[in-house]
Amino acid sequence: MAVLVTGASGFVGGAVCRALVASGEGVRALARSDAAAETVAALGARPVRGSLEDPGSLVEAARGVEVVYHVAGRNEPCPRDLAGLYRANVAGAVAVVEAAARAGARRVVLTSSAAAIGEPRGSVATEETVPVGFPSHYARSKYLGERAAFETAARFGIELVAVLPSSVQGPGRATGSARLFRLAASRRRLVVPDTAFGIVDVDDCARGHLLAARRGGAGRRYLLSGATVTAAEAVRLVAEALGRTVEVRAVGRRLLRLAVPVAAVLPGDLVCPDTLRTLAHGHRFDARRSREELGLDYTPVAETVARTVRWLRSTGAL
Ligand SMILES: NC(=O)c1ccc[n+]([C@@H]2O[C@H](COP(=O)([O-])OP(=O)(O)OC[C@H]3O[C@@H](n4cnc5c(N)ncnc54)[C@H](OP(=O)(O)O)[C@@H]3O)[C@@H](O)[C@H]2O)c1
């Protein structure tokens, strides 16, 4: 039977789509524009026109499909349209799960986020950590979306497995952290926040999705995170892959907190109160469940960084 992927024209969904095509699955991909349809067709999937806002199109897209990979969502660190963010990540997830059930699919694999855990600052988060709060609207929207998706799945009697990737890195990511690669390529000294975050290679993330479909327990969530690095370590890894030396200094959390009101009036989509709060919070994840239950093994971070550098060079971005 075929599978359906939403968000296949994006970074994570594209990798999931490629992995599914490579494994021999008949892949349909939801596309809401001609450009998205072209992108997914180039990956080897069959484009199906529709969007998260059009429930009828979702049911049609999922008809005759066994597994729906719901990857589509708004991944915005500094959202300007908050209502749109929550609509896509919460109502969109509910709409896809309901449509999959109505169309007769067996299972939905939902791309949630490690940010949806909401762990206390300084702790090592697992899938069972009780949420205490969220440093960003993005994180809150992903938490609410995942929770609503599980409630909808229970109501409609369809299997749901959630995967929770940490920061997805690798070839294909031209925004966000790609800026760090460009900075490390051009500066001799860098000041970075004293923070830590989880990283998962984009190909590991895609394999995690396929393994969740095959081996994941219905109703379970799986963190996908290969390693934890500090921002300073990340710069050093990038510099090493570039074959250069960058002097790194880390600024403390207190300074980040003080900068929050200033960030509120800055233009741009990367520095805003939500990103500073996220950096001041930091994240450490324990993804043991994905190794033990899904059998997922992770690429060493240095290899992911080296591959990304090669890709950025090939695109002329470095
Ligand atoms: N990147 C990460 O580090 C990371 C980490 C954890 C979780 N995630 C999650 O992974 C998912 C994908 O993120 P990404 O980084 O790959 O983002 P991305 O590159 O911006 O891709 C987003 C995808 O969602 C589609 N989409 C958005 N709104 C839609 C709508 N209303 N109807 C139909 N399709 C819609 C986009 O379609 P168009 O091409 O038409 O815009 C695109 O295919 C998100 O749910 C995000 O929360 C990402």
The ligand as a MOL file (V3000), in Angstrom:
LIG
                    3D

  0  0  0     0  0            999 V3000
M  V30 BEGIN CTAB
M  V30 COUNTS 48 52 0 0 0
M  V30 BEGIN ATOM
M  V30 1 N 14.0970 21.5930 11.2650 0
M  V30 2 C 14.2140 21.1920 12.5270 0
M  V30 3 O 15.2800 21.3260 13.1520 0
M  V30 4 C 13.0290 20.5390 13.2200 0
M  V30 5 C 13.2140 19.9960 14.5030 0
M  V30 6 C 12.1430 19.3890 15.1470 0
M  V30 7 C 10.9030 19.3280 14.5260 0
M  V30 8 N 10.7320 19.8780 13.2910 0 CHG=1
M  V30 9 C 9.4010 19.8120 12.6720 0
M  V30 10 O 9.5180 19.2700 11.3680 0
M  V30 11 C 8.4960 19.8040 10.5310 0
M  V30 12 C 9.1120 20.3480 9.2660 0
M  V30 13 O 10.0640 21.3550 9.6050 0
M  V30 14 P 11.1150 21.8460 8.5330 0
M  V30 15 O 12.2750 22.3830 9.2860 0
M  V30 16 O 11.3230 20.8090 7.5150 0 CHG=-1
M  V30 17 O 10.3230 23.0940 7.9070 0
M  V30 18 P 10.2610 23.6100 6.4130 0
M  V30 19 O 11.5060 23.2940 5.6610 0
M  V30 20 O 9.8140 25.0290 6.5130 0
M  V30 21 O 9.0650 22.7610 5.7660 0
M  V30 22 C 7.7300 22.9450 6.1530 0
M  V30 23 C 6.8570 22.0760 5.2700 0
M  V30 24 O 5.4950 22.1570 5.7330 0
M  V30 25 C 4.6690 22.5400 4.6330 0
M  V30 26 N 3.5300 23.3190 5.1130 0
M  V30 27 C 3.5520 24.3610 5.9910 0
M  V30 28 N 2.3120 24.8250 6.1690 0
M  V30 29 C 1.4910 24.0660 5.3810 0
M  V30 30 C 0.0950 24.0630 5.1160 0
M  V30 31 N -0.7030 24.9460 5.6920 0
M  V30 32 N -0.4110 23.1420 4.2700 0
M  V30 33 C 0.4110 22.2390 3.6660 0
M  V30 34 N 1.7510 22.2000 3.8680 0
M  V30 35 C 2.2680 23.0970 4.7100 0
M  V30 36 C 5.5800 23.3670 3.7420 0
M  V30 37 O 5.0090 23.4490 2.4360 0
M  V30 38 P 5.4450 24.6110 1.3760 0
M  V30 39 O 6.6980 24.1020 0.6910 0
M  V30 40 O 4.2870 24.6970 0.4750 0
M  V30 41 O 5.6900 25.8630 2.1870 0
M  V30 42 C 6.8540 22.5430 3.8120 0
M  V30 43 O 6.7550 21.4110 2.9720 0
M  V30 44 C 7.7540 20.8590 11.3630 0
M  V30 45 O 6.5910 20.2610 11.8810 0
M  V30 46 C 8.7460 21.1740 12.4940 0
M  V30 47 O 8.0760 21.5930 13.6490 0
M  V30 48 C 11.7670 20.4770 12.6190 0
M  V30 END ATOM
M  V30 BEGIN BOND
M  V30 1 1 1 2
M  V30 2 2 2 3
M  V30 3 1 2 4
M  V30 4 1 4 5
M  V30 5 2 4 48
M  V30 6 2 5 6
M  V30 7 1 6 7
M  V30 8 2 7 8
M  V30 9 1 8 9
M  V30 10 1 8 48
M  V30 11 1 9 10
M  V30 12 1 9 46
M  V30 13 1 10 11
M  V30 14 1 11 12
M  V30 15 1 11 44
M  V30 16 1 12 13
M  V30 17 1 13 14
M  V30 18 2 14 15
M  V30 19 1 14 16
M  V30 20 1 14 17
M  V30 21 1 17 18
M  V30 22 2 18 19
M  V30 23 1 18 20
M  V30 24 1 18 21
M  V30 25 1 21 22
M  V30 26 1 22 23
M  V30 27 1 23 24
M  V30 28 1 23 42
M  V30 29 1 24 25
M  V30 30 1 25 26
M  V30 31 1 25 36
M  V30 32 1 26 27
M  V30 33 1 26 35
M  V30 34 2 27 28
M  V30 35 1 28 29
M  V30 36 1 29 30
M  V30 37 2 29 35
M  V30 38 1 30 31
M  V30 39 2 30 32
M  V30 40 1 32 33
M  V30 41 2 33 34
M  V30 42 1 34 35
M  V30 43 1 36 37
M  V30 44 1 36 42
M  V30 45 1 37 38
M  V30 46 2 38 39
M  V30 47 1 38 40
M  V30 48 1 38 41
M  V30 49 1 42 43
M  V30 50 1 44 45
M  V30 51 1 44 46
M  V30 52 1 46 47
M  V30 END BOND
M  V30 END CTAB
M  END
